[in-house]
Every structure is written in structure tokens, then in C-alpha cells.
Amino acid sequence: MELTHVIWMFLIVFVLHDLEEIIVVENWLIRHRERLARSIPAFAQKTLQPMLSMSTAQFSVAVTCIFAVLSAAVLLTVLTWQAGTYLPFFLVCLHVLFLHVFTHIGQSLLFRTYTPGVVTAVVLVLPYSVYTYCRLLAEGWISWSMIGKTLPFSLLVIPVLYAALTLGEKAIKPLKG
């Protein structure tokens, strides 16, 4: 398989993973809201508490925003493949996707239960990420040094995710009963 096809597969893996989350997140939050609220540290209560009442529609808006950023990374990477101009941008996205697997595993271990997204994180995201890293390294497109240099930029995802979740919360108002 061509490496550019592997890059395009990023979007498919992301969509399949987030579909699992979208399908179950609202009902899961309803069932686990109190337990989750107790586990939020005091300093983060104001920021994270609203996310415990997120609806499927609100979460879907956030996922759509993130998908737009990831689509830009993939498209720019493929369009400039030979020059490698946007490969670092894609690599940061790959780091985030890969590290995200361990947040799902950690949440499931912490709560000792299924958490939204853990199945596809382990079954799809982890193998895809490892395969993509291996292919990029084996074919000389990236190096361990490049991985190390781009890894800190993964922290930039925190404000992007927060902005996407906030946009989802504000864009979709809950239905009045």
C-alpha cells in the first residue's frame, strides 16, 4: 500500500473511532455523571463540569471541528508529500491519536468499566498508529529525532479540543422538556 494511502487512512480510523464515542457518549455520561463529577479535581471543576452534560449533538459538533483540523493535516500532507512540508503537522496529529489510546485505556482502568471509544482505540487506533509510525520510519520519511521534536507540539491539542467542545456546547442548546 502506498504511504499516502496510509496517511488518508488516518481519517477513516478517526471517524470509526469517534463514531463509537458519538453513539454511546450521552447515555454513558448519564449513567456515570455523578461518579465522574466526584473524580474531577477542584481546580478543574468549572472547566470540566459542563462537559459531563454533553449531548450527542454537542459532542458531534466538537468531533466535526476536530475532523476539519485533521482533514487539513492529511490533505496538506498528501498534497505536499514529496516536499514533506506538512509532514510534521501530520506527525503531531498522529502523536495525539496514538496517545489518545492510552487515555481511553487509563479511563477504563480507573473506572473499571467500559468507556466510550476504548474498543476502537485498542482495535483500530493503536494498530494503525504503530503501523504508520513503522512505515514512516522504515521508509525514511521521519526519524526518531523528528518524533521527539514534534511530540511537544501535541500539547497544542488541549486548547483545540477545549475550543471544539465549547463550540459544541454553545452551538447546540439542550431541548426544553
GROMACS elastic network, one bead per residue, 0.5 to 0.9 nm:
[ bonds ]
;  ai    aj funct       b0    kb
    1     4     6  0.84078   500
    1     5     6  0.66514   500
    1     6     6  0.72289   500
    2     5     6  0.52993   500
    2     6     6  0.66993   500
    2     7     6  0.89861   500
    3     7     6  0.63722   500
    3     8     6  0.87832   500
    3   132     6  0.83927   500
    3   135     6  0.73937   500
    3   136     6  0.77687   500
    3   139     6  0.89390   500
    4     8     6  0.63343   500
    4     9     6  0.86668   500
    4    77     6  0.85300   500
    4    78     6  0.60630   500
    4    81     6  0.76801   500
    5     8     6  0.50028   500
    5     9     6  0.62130   500
    5    10     6  0.89670   500
    5    78     6  0.88357   500
    6     9     6  0.50033   500
    6    10     6  0.69143   500
    6   128     6  0.86433   500
    6   131     6  0.89009   500
    6   132     6  0.68311   500
    6   135     6  0.88132   500
    7    10     6  0.55157   500
    7    11     6  0.80546   500
    7    74     6  0.64492   500
    7    75     6  0.89901   500
    7    77     6  0.80735   500
    7    78     6  0.73807   500
    7    90     6  0.83476   500
    7   132     6  0.77436   500
    8    11     6  0.59755   500
    8    12     6  0.73855   500
    8    71     6  0.88645   500
    8    74     6  0.63705   500
    8    75     6  0.80062   500
    8    78     6  0.79492   500
    9    12     6  0.50448   500
    9    13     6  0.61808   500
    9    14     6  0.84844   500
    9   128     6  0.84326   500
   10    13     6  0.52526   500
   10    14     6  0.61060   500
   10    15     6  0.86434   500
   10    70     6  0.84704   500
   10    71     6  0.89819   500
   10    74     6  0.76525   500
   10    94     6  0.80663   500
   10   125     6  0.88133   500
   10   128     6  0.78462   500
   10   129     6  0.84821   500
   10   132     6  0.89822   500
   11    14     6  0.50036   500
   11    15     6  0.60802   500
   11    16     6  0.85875   500
   11    67     6  0.77013   500
   11    70     6  0.72282   500
   11    71     6  0.68688   500
   11    74     6  0.77401   500
   12    15     6  0.51719   500
   12    16     6  0.61688   500
   12    17     6  0.85049   500
   13    16     6  0.52512   500
   13    17     6  0.60601   500
   13    18     6  0.85181   500
   13   120     6  0.85610   500
   13   124     6  0.65346   500
   13   125     6  0.63205   500
   13   128     6  0.75792   500
   14    17     6  0.51488   500
   14    18     6  0.60297   500
   14    19     6  0.84452   500
   14    67     6  0.79163   500
   14    70     6  0.88374   500
   14    97     6  0.80234   500
   14   125     6  0.75893   500
   15    18     6  0.51415   500
   15    19     6  0.59313   500
   15    20     6  0.87192   500
   15    63     6  0.88689   500
   15    67     6  0.79667   500
   16    19     6  0.51172   500
   16    20     6  0.66375   500
   16   120     6  0.73322   500
   16   124     6  0.83278   500
   17    20     6  0.54698   500
   17    21     6  0.67759   500
   17    22     6  0.89207   500
   17   117     6  0.61218   500
   17   118     6  0.85880   500
   17   119     6  0.83110   500
   17   120     6  0.51713   500
   17   121     6  0.64525   500
   17   124     6  0.74701   500
   17   125     6  0.72920   500
   18    22     6  0.59505   500
   18    23     6  0.84514   500
   18    60     6  0.88191   500
   18    63     6  0.72433   500
   18   116     6  0.88996   500
   18   117     6  0.68347   500
   18   120     6  0.84820   500
   19    23     6  0.59726   500
   19    24     6  0.86248   500
   19   117     6  0.82693   500
   20    23     6  0.53738   500
   20    24     6  0.65034   500
   20    25     6  0.82745   500
   20   116     6  0.66261   500
   20   117     6  0.54754   500
   20   118     6  0.86110   500
   20   119     6  0.81215   500
   20   120     6  0.71177   500
   21    24     6  0.55317   500
   21    25     6  0.54105   500
   21    26     6  0.89136   500
   21    59     6  0.88136   500
   21   115     6  0.86019   500
   21   118     6  0.85898   500
   22    25     6  0.55681   500
   22    26     6  0.77230   500
   22    56     6  0.59553   500
   22    57     6  0.83928   500
   22    59     6  0.67723   500
   22    60     6  0.64436   500
   22    63     6  0.84845   500
   22   116     6  0.80957   500
   22   117     6  0.86567   500
   23    26     6  0.77677   500
   23    27     6  0.86630   500
   23    56     6  0.73535   500
   23   116     6  0.84973   500
   24    27     6  0.58558   500
   24    28     6  0.59368   500
   24    29     6  0.85521   500
   24    56     6  0.81477   500
   24   115     6  0.88936   500
   24   116     6  0.61322   500
   24   117     6  0.85394   500
   25    28     6  0.50790   500
   25    29     6  0.59649   500
   25    30     6  0.85816   500
   25    54     6  0.82763   500
   25    55     6  0.77775   500
   25    56     6  0.66132   500
   25    59     6  0.80962   500
   25   115     6  0.84563   500
   25   116     6  0.58496   500
   25   117     6  0.87012   500
   26    29     6  0.52017   500
   26    30     6  0.62911   500
   26    31     6  0.87903   500
   26    52     6  0.88727   500
   26    53     6  0.78029   500
   26    54     6  0.65876   500
   26    55     6  0.52809   500
   26    56     6  0.54124   500
   26    59     6  0.85209   500
   27    30     6  0.50708   500
   27    31     6  0.63104   500
   27    32     6  0.86983   500
   27    55     6  0.86947   500
   27    56     6  0.87166   500
   28    31     6  0.52028   500
   28    32     6  0.61514   500
   28    33     6  0.81139   500
   28   115     6  0.76842   500
   28   116     6  0.73405   500
   29    32     6  0.51092   500
   29    33     6  0.51539   500
   29    34     6  0.88893   500
   29    36     6  0.82937   500
   29    52     6  0.61940   500
   29    53     6  0.70311   500
   29    54     6  0.78422   500
   29    55     6  0.88659   500
   30    33     6  0.54158   500
   30    34     6  0.84570   500
   30    52     6  0.80482   500
   30    53     6  0.75093   500
   31    34     6  0.80742   500
   31    35     6  0.88485   500
   32    35     6  0.54727   500
   32    36     6  0.60776   500
   32    37     6  0.85995   500
   32    52     6  0.89041   500
   33    36     6  0.51203   500
   33    37     6  0.60070   500
   33    38     6  0.86884   500
   33    52     6  0.60374   500
   33    53     6  0.77578   500
   34    37     6  0.50838   500
   34    38     6  0.63545   500
   34    39     6  0.88221   500
   34    52     6  0.89255   500
   35    38     6  0.53089   500
   35    39     6  0.65625   500
   35   111     6  0.87435   500
   36    39     6  0.51361   500
   36    40     6  0.66303   500
   36    52     6  0.76700   500
   36   111     6  0.87727   500
   37    40     6  0.55031   500
   37    41     6  0.88229   500
   37    45     6  0.79717   500
   37    48     6  0.86754   500
   37    49     6  0.68034   500
   37    52     6  0.74946   500
   38    41     6  0.79968   500
   40    43     6  0.83035   500
   40    44     6  0.64621   500
   40    45     6  0.60393   500
   40    48     6  0.74945   500
   40    49     6  0.79941   500
   41    44     6  0.55190   500
   41    45     6  0.63429   500
   42    45     6  0.52526   500
   42    46     6  0.82249   500
   43    46     6  0.75248   500
   43    47     6  0.84855   500
   44    47     6  0.53929   500
   44    48     6  0.59427   500
   44    49     6  0.79784   500
   45    48     6  0.53935   500
   45    49     6  0.53577   500
   45    50     6  0.87003   500
   46    49     6  0.57485   500
   46    50     6  0.75544   500
   47    50     6  0.69836   500
   47    51     6  0.80664   500
   48    51     6  0.54670   500
   48    52     6  0.71439   500
   49    52     6  0.55295   500
   49    53     6  0.77028   500
   50    53     6  0.57204   500
   50    54     6  0.70136   500
   50   169     6  0.82186   500
   51    54     6  0.51106   500
   51    55     6  0.88678   500
   51   165     6  0.76614   500
   51   166     6  0.85153   500
   51   169     6  0.79647   500
   52    55     6  0.89297   500
   54    57     6  0.81196   500
   54    58     6  0.60050   500
   54    59     6  0.64059   500
   54   165     6  0.88123   500
   54   168     6  0.85190   500
   54   169     6  0.69218   500
   54   174     6  0.89407   500
   55    58     6  0.51479   500
   55    59     6  0.61867   500
   55    60     6  0.84733   500
   55   169     6  0.83426   500
   55   172     6  0.85937   500
   55   174     6  0.75966   500
   56    59     6  0.51477   500
   56    60     6  0.60098   500
   56    61     6  0.87447   500
   57    61     6  0.63872   500
   57    62     6  0.88551   500
   57   168     6  0.76627   500
   57   169     6  0.88941   500
   57   172     6  0.67556   500
   58    61     6  0.52768   500
   58    62     6  0.66019   500
   58    63     6  0.88427   500
   58   165     6  0.75334   500
   58   166     6  0.88246   500
   58   167     6  0.81255   500
   58   169     6  0.53421   500
   58   170     6  0.80487   500
   58   171     6  0.72402   500
   58   172     6  0.56074   500
   58   173     6  0.80819   500
   58   174     6  0.88227   500
   59    62     6  0.51141   500
   59    63     6  0.62166   500
   59    64     6  0.86251   500
   59   164     6  0.87721   500
   59   165     6  0.67748   500
   59   168     6  0.60583   500
   59   169     6  0.77592   500
   60    64     6  0.60698   500
   60    65     6  0.86632   500
   60   168     6  0.72830   500
   61    64     6  0.50561   500
   61    65     6  0.63682   500
   61    66     6  0.87885   500
   61   164     6  0.74377   500
   61   165     6  0.77177   500
   61   167     6  0.73286   500
   61   169     6  0.83209   500
   61   171     6  0.77170   500
   61   172     6  0.81111   500
   62    65     6  0.51914   500
   62    66     6  0.63779   500
   62    67     6  0.85906   500
   62   161     6  0.76478   500
   62   162     6  0.88650   500
   62   163     6  0.81953   500
   62   166     6  0.77396   500
   62   167     6  0.66755   500
   62   168     6  0.50184   500
   62   169     6  0.83134   500
   63    66     6  0.50841   500
   63    67     6  0.59725   500
   63    68     6  0.86006   500
   63   161     6  0.89347   500
   63   164     6  0.73984   500
   63   165     6  0.81602   500
   63   168     6  0.85686   500
   64    68     6  0.62203   500
   64    69     6  0.88579   500
   64   164     6  0.84087   500
   65    68     6  0.51713   500
   65    69     6  0.66557   500
   65    70     6  0.88586   500
   65   160     6  0.89847   500
   65   161     6  0.87928   500
   65   164     6  0.58810   500
   65   165     6  0.88400   500
   65   167     6  0.86339   500
   65   168     6  0.87371   500
   66    69     6  0.52126   500
   66    70     6  0.62455   500
   66    71     6  0.85097   500
   66   160     6  0.78162   500
   66   161     6  0.72716   500
   66   164     6  0.68451   500
   67    70     6  0.50209   500
   67    71     6  0.58673   500
   67    72     6  0.84880   500
   68    71     6  0.50549   500
   68    72     6  0.62400   500
   68    73     6  0.87213   500
   69    72     6  0.51674   500
   69    73     6  0.63726   500
   69    74     6  0.88084   500
   70    74     6  0.61840   500
   70    75     6  0.84954   500
   70    90     6  0.79476   500
   70    93     6  0.69485   500
   71    74     6  0.51218   500
   71    75     6  0.59063   500
   71    76     6  0.83379   500
   72    75     6  0.51582   500
   72    76     6  0.58774   500
   72    77     6  0.82540   500
   73    76     6  0.53764   500
   73    77     6  0.59743   500
   73    78     6  0.85956   500
   73    86     6  0.70995   500
   73    87     6  0.82511   500
   73    89     6  0.60245   500
   73    90     6  0.52950   500
   73    93     6  0.76013   500
   74    77     6  0.51048   500
   74    78     6  0.61316   500
   74    79     6  0.85198   500
   74    86     6  0.85226   500
   74    87     6  0.87355   500
   74    89     6  0.86036   500
   74    90     6  0.62730   500
   75    78     6  0.52680   500
   75    79     6  0.60207   500
   75    80     6  0.85328   500
   76    79     6  0.51264   500
   76    80     6  0.60641   500
   76    81     6  0.81324   500
   76    85     6  0.82137   500
   76    86     6  0.59807   500
   76    87     6  0.83560   500
   76    89     6  0.87959   500
   76    90     6  0.85703   500
   77    80     6  0.53723   500
   77    81     6  0.55780   500
   77    84     6  0.69378   500
   77    85     6  0.70377   500
   77    87     6  0.53919   500
   77    88     6  0.85910   500
   77    89     6  0.77173   500
   77    90     6  0.65083   500
   78    82     6  0.84813   500
   78    84     6  0.86788   500
   78    86     6  0.83176   500
   78    87     6  0.85211   500
   79    82     6  0.83683   500
   79    86     6  0.88373   500
   80    83     6  0.55294   500
   80    84     6  0.58711   500
   80    85     6  0.59591   500
   80    86     6  0.67552   500
   80    87     6  0.83377   500
   81    84     6  0.50018   500
   81    85     6  0.72893   500
   81    86     6  0.78099   500
   81    87     6  0.75149   500
   82    85     6  0.82600   500
   83    86     6  0.84147   500
   83    87     6  0.88758   500
   84    87     6  0.51525   500
   84    88     6  0.79643   500
   84   141     6  0.79891   500
   85    88     6  0.74398   500
   85    89     6  0.85471   500
   86    89     6  0.52082   500
   86    90     6  0.64760   500
   86    91     6  0.86651   500
   87    90     6  0.50454   500
   87    91     6  0.60152   500
   87    92     6  0.86719   500
   87   141     6  0.84407   500
   87   142     6  0.84667   500
   88    92     6  0.62248   500
   88    93     6  0.86871   500
   88   142     6  0.87963   500
   88   146     6  0.79014   500
   88   147     6  0.86188   500
   88   150     6  0.65767   500
   89    92     6  0.52791   500
   89    93     6  0.65129   500
   89    94     6  0.87576   500
   89   150     6  0.82955   500
   90    93     6  0.50582   500
   90    94     6  0.61536   500
   90    95     6  0.86406   500
   91    95     6  0.61151   500
   91    96     6  0.86290   500
   91   133     6  0.87645   500
   91   142     6  0.88191   500
   91   146     6  0.88550   500
   91   147     6  0.74756   500
   91   150     6  0.70627   500
   91   151     6  0.83015   500
   92    95     6  0.50226   500
   92    96     6  0.63237   500
   92    97     6  0.86927   500
   92   147     6  0.84640   500
   92   150     6  0.59516   500
   92   151     6  0.63893   500
   92   152     6  0.84993   500
   92   153     6  0.64067   500
   92   154     6  0.55426   500
   93    96     6  0.51320   500
   93    97     6  0.62081   500
   93    98     6  0.85825   500
   93   154     6  0.72811   500
   93   157     6  0.85557   500
   94    97     6  0.50535   500
   94    98     6  0.60245   500
   94    99     6  0.84910   500
   94   129     6  0.67005   500
   94   132     6  0.84155   500
   94   133     6  0.83486   500
   95    98     6  0.51089   500
   95    99     6  0.60013   500
   95   100     6  0.83255   500
   95   129     6  0.81814   500
   95   147     6  0.84318   500
   95   150     6  0.84340   500
   95   151     6  0.66236   500
   95   154     6  0.65844   500
   96    99     6  0.51644   500
   96   100     6  0.58551   500
   96   101     6  0.88145   500
   96   151     6  0.86385   500
   96   154     6  0.58430   500
   96   155     6  0.84605   500
   96   157     6  0.74727   500
   97   100     6  0.50762   500
   97   101     6  0.68434   500
   97   121     6  0.88722   500
   97   125     6  0.71186   500
   97   126     6  0.84379   500
   97   129     6  0.73589   500
   98   101     6  0.55967   500
   98   102     6  0.76287   500
   98   121     6  0.86727   500
   98   125     6  0.68370   500
   98   126     6  0.62495   500
   98   128     6  0.86902   500
   98   129     6  0.56732   500
   98   130     6  0.78694   500
   99   102     6  0.55147   500
   99   103     6  0.69437   500
   99   126     6  0.89625   500
  100   103     6  0.51195   500
  100   104     6  0.65517   500
  100   105     6  0.88152   500
  100   121     6  0.77801   500
  100   125     6  0.87707   500
  101   104     6  0.53079   500
  101   105     6  0.63737   500
  101   106     6  0.86234   500
  101   117     6  0.87386   500
  101   118     6  0.73828   500
  101   120     6  0.88729   500
  101   121     6  0.50843   500
  101   122     6  0.65872   500
  101   125     6  0.68629   500
  101   126     6  0.64338   500
  102   106     6  0.58096   500
  102   107     6  0.83396   500
  102   121     6  0.83465   500
  102   122     6  0.88192   500
  103   107     6  0.59823   500
  103   108     6  0.85395   500
  103   118     6  0.88029   500
  104   107     6  0.51495   500
  104   108     6  0.62187   500
  104   109     6  0.86075   500
  104   115     6  0.69174   500
  104   116     6  0.78425   500
  104   117     6  0.67199   500
  104   118     6  0.51018   500
  104   119     6  0.87479   500
  104   121     6  0.70133   500
  104   122     6  0.85671   500
  105   108     6  0.52063   500
  105   109     6  0.61905   500
  105   110     6  0.85317   500
  105   115     6  0.84370   500
  105   118     6  0.62836   500
  105   121     6  0.82024   500
  105   122     6  0.79821   500
  106   109     6  0.51012   500
  106   110     6  0.59178   500
  106   111     6  0.85023   500
  107   111     6  0.59987   500
  107   112     6  0.79531   500
  107   113     6  0.83297   500
  107   114     6  0.85112   500
  107   115     6  0.67212   500
  107   118     6  0.86258   500
  108   111     6  0.53294   500
  108   112     6  0.53762   500
  108   113     6  0.52420   500
  108   114     6  0.55598   500
  108   115     6  0.55023   500
  108   116     6  0.89520   500
  108   118     6  0.73518   500
  109   113     6  0.70285   500
  109   114     6  0.86884   500
  110   113     6  0.81027   500
  111   114     6  0.80506   500
  111   115     6  0.81823   500
  112   115     6  0.89341   500
  114   117     6  0.85837   500
  114   118     6  0.69878   500
  114   119     6  0.83686   500
  115   118     6  0.58282   500
  115   119     6  0.84854   500
  116   119     6  0.79153   500
  117   120     6  0.57257   500
  117   121     6  0.59382   500
  117   122     6  0.87293   500
  118   122     6  0.62301   500
  118   123     6  0.85013   500
  119   122     6  0.54728   500
  119   123     6  0.60026   500
  119   124     6  0.80947   500
  120   124     6  0.50779   500
  120   125     6  0.63660   500
  120   126     6  0.85011   500
  121   124     6  0.57284   500
  121   126     6  0.60509   500
  121   127     6  0.88828   500
  122   125     6  0.61166   500
  122   126     6  0.53489   500
  122   127     6  0.75060   500
  123   126     6  0.65850   500
  123   127     6  0.68214   500
  123   128     6  0.88623   500
  124   127     6  0.57241   500
  124   128     6  0.60212   500
  124   129     6  0.85082   500
  125   128     6  0.51717   500
  125   129     6  0.59230   500
  125   130     6  0.85202   500
  126   129     6  0.52423   500
  126   130     6  0.61776   500
  126   131     6  0.84947   500
  127   130     6  0.52576   500
  127   131     6  0.59718   500
  127   132     6  0.84708   500
  128   131     6  0.51323   500
  128   132     6  0.60219   500
  128   133     6  0.85899   500
  129   132     6  0.51252   500
  129   133     6  0.61428   500
  129   134     6  0.85306   500
  130   133     6  0.52004   500
  130   134     6  0.61143   500
  130   135     6  0.86143   500
  131   134     6  0.50986   500
  131   135     6  0.61131   500
  131   136     6  0.85880   500
  132   135     6  0.51292   500
  132   136     6  0.60675   500
  132   137     6  0.84461   500
  133   136     6  0.52419   500
  133   137     6  0.60535   500
  133   138     6  0.84269   500
  133   142     6  0.83789   500
  134   137     6  0.51620   500
  134   138     6  0.58295   500
  134   139     6  0.84079   500
  135   138     6  0.50805   500
  135   139     6  0.59701   500
  135   140     6  0.83966   500
  135   141     6  0.84933   500
  136   139     6  0.54365   500
  136   140     6  0.61843   500
  136   141     6  0.51403   500
  136   142     6  0.56160   500
  136   143     6  0.81459   500
  137   140     6  0.51603   500
  137   141     6  0.61117   500
  137   142     6  0.52040   500
  137   143     6  0.58258   500
  137   144     6  0.77549   500
  138   141     6  0.78266   500
  138   142     6  0.84043   500
  138   143     6  0.89813   500
  139   142     6  0.79812   500
  140   143     6  0.68499   500
  142   145     6  0.80919   500
  142   146     6  0.60628   500
  142   147     6  0.72602   500
  143   146     6  0.51066   500
  143   147     6  0.63744   500
  143   148     6  0.86841   500
  144   148     6  0.62110   500
  144   149     6  0.86300   500
  145   148     6  0.50554   500
  145   149     6  0.61482   500
  145   150     6  0.86554   500
  146   150     6  0.60781   500
  146   151     6  0.83871   500
  147   150     6  0.53479   500
  147   151     6  0.59220   500
  148   151     6  0.53178   500
  148   152     6  0.76117   500
  149   152     6  0.68291   500
  149   153     6  0.81333   500
  150   153     6  0.55084   500
  150   154     6  0.72975   500
  151   154     6  0.54961   500
  151   155     6  0.80656   500
  152   155     6  0.59540   500
  152   156     6  0.81594   500
  153   156     6  0.55358   500
  153   157     6  0.79334   500
  154   157     6  0.57169   500
  154   158     6  0.81365   500
  155   158     6  0.58050   500
  155   159     6  0.82680   500
  156   159     6  0.61922   500
  156   160     6  0.68067   500
  156   161     6  0.89466   500
  157   161     6  0.58674   500
  157   162     6  0.83894   500
  158   161     6  0.52602   500
  158   162     6  0.61292   500
  158   163     6  0.85501   500
  159   163     6  0.59405   500
  159   164     6  0.84667   500
  160   163     6  0.51143   500
  160   164     6  0.61298   500
  160   165     6  0.86110   500
  161   164     6  0.50445   500
  161   165     6  0.60876   500
  161   166     6  0.84521   500
  162   165     6  0.51482   500
  162   166     6  0.60187   500
  162   167     6  0.84714   500
  163   166     6  0.50482   500
  163   167     6  0.59951   500
  163   168     6  0.85262   500
  164   167     6  0.50575   500
  164   168     6  0.61698   500
  164   169     6  0.86201   500
  165   168     6  0.50286   500
  165   169     6  0.61818   500
  165   170     6  0.86848   500
  166   170     6  0.61692   500
  166   171     6  0.84090   500
  167   170     6  0.51520   500
  167   171     6  0.57461   500
  167   172     6  0.84493   500
  168   171     6  0.51675   500
  168   172     6  0.61564   500
  168   173     6  0.89883   500
  169   172     6  0.58617   500
  169   173     6  0.70567   500
  169   174     6  0.89124   500
  170   173     6  0.65720   500
  172   175     6  0.89894   500
  173   176     6  0.88678   500
